């Protein structure tokens, strides 16, 4: 399972952290990925997308509504 966004292709970046005394240490920056269930072409699929793609509305989440959580209208 790769750490890559299925929408934009964002992946881990590698480089150096540089301290105030100019010491270099290797570091890996990982994208903030979420597993999101969405409906594509009538079928439900799970995608690994970054939070920026989710905020930009590239994908709409599929939300399951349970009957117990739905407010019931009062009958007179």
Phi, psi and omega in degrees: 000117184274154177267065182229138177289133181286342182267301187260347178082016179296137184222172181298143178250146180241147178180199181247140166270135183243121180276177178296331177272013175066029172279138181252129174230142182291143181212149176241126176259121183256144177288154179274094185259145177232148172269118185238131172273129180220164180252118181234118179064030179086355178245146179274126178230155177256126180245149171258108182235154178280162184291333178292323177291325178292320180289333181275004178061037172286333182226138173257134181287144173267120185251129176271125178254118180271144181300332181290335183267353181275128179294139182264131179285137180284137178255137180264000000 
